[in-house]
Amino acid sequence: MKLRKTGVCELSRKLLTGMVALMLVGAAVANEVYVEQVGSGSTVNILQEGSDNRIGTSLSPAYIGSGSNTVNIDQIGSNNELDMVVNGASTNVTVSTTGSNNIQEIQCGTTGSAGCGGSTITQTITGDDNTVKQLLGAGANHTSNITVTGDTNTVFHTSTATGTTSADITVTGNTNTVSVTQSGMLNHSVTVNSSGNLNNISITQRD
């Protein structure tokens, strides 16, 4: 397990006005975590068990940013991946993954600008070879909840909307593809419940 923290230990005392807690547990040799924490009031808890779990990279993420962020990540299994960019006012991210070869990506705003107002990102994956990506832009209030149970599923939620948006996506089964895209200035809400195998669902909400 290799840890590089550029943030908590290197922040100036002016920036460190809250508490950042980072707990890393690696039960096998090849776990890797890269975290860069910037800002105040954040709490980060990361637990990895298994082998070859990775949280940072794909050209760098695992960055948290400023604001009152709370991030809890739990990866159990082997060969899991999680990139991450989280910034914004009150972002709260909870991730729980059990299984092997799952690929995840979470963004909330970008590394260059602190977006995503009062966002909530929650995802739970149980199974193997799943891909889940949540790409939320710098809009007002995004809420994204994704639960995947099964193998070889692909779920994307992309929102660039500036209104209040929510997506609740539940996938149970194997080899399903779900894509939800939200954009515009109005409020949008979508609920997807997919059960079975080989389903292909694509939803676009825009003004």
C-alpha positions, 0 to 999 in steps of 0.5 A: 500500500502506497500513500501520498497525502498532499494536503492535510499534512501540508496545508497551512494552519489557516486552511486547516480549520476543520478536522480531516481524518484519514483511515487507511487499512490494507489487508494486502500488499498492492492497495494504493491510495492517493489523496490530496485534501484542500480546505476545511471542515472535511472528514475522509474515511477510507477502508480498503481490504483485499488486493490491488484496490486503488482509489486515486489516478486515472491521471490523478484524481482522489482530490477532495477540495474545499467546503464542508465535505464528508467522504466515506469510501469502503472497498472490499475485494480485489482489483477495484478502482476509484478515481475521484474529484469532489469539491463544492460547498456541502458535498457528501459522498458515500461509497461501498464496494464489495467484489472484484474488478469494479471501476468507479469514477466520481466527479463533482465539479472539476479540479479547477473550480469548486462546483456542485453546491449541496450535492449528495453522491451515494453508491453501493456496488455488490458484484464483479466487473461493474462500471459506475460513473457519476459526473456532476457539473457545477450546478445547484443541487445534485443528488445521485444515488446508485445501487448495483447488485450483480456483475458486468453492469454499466451505470452512468449518471451525468448532470450539468443542470443548474436547477435541483436534480436527483437520480435514484438508480437501482440495478439488480442483475447482470450485463445491464446498461443504464445511462441518465443525462440531465441538463438545463435550468429546470428541476429534474428527477428520475427513478430507475429500477432495473431487474434482470439481465441484458437491459439497456436503459437510456434517459435524457432530461433537458429543458 
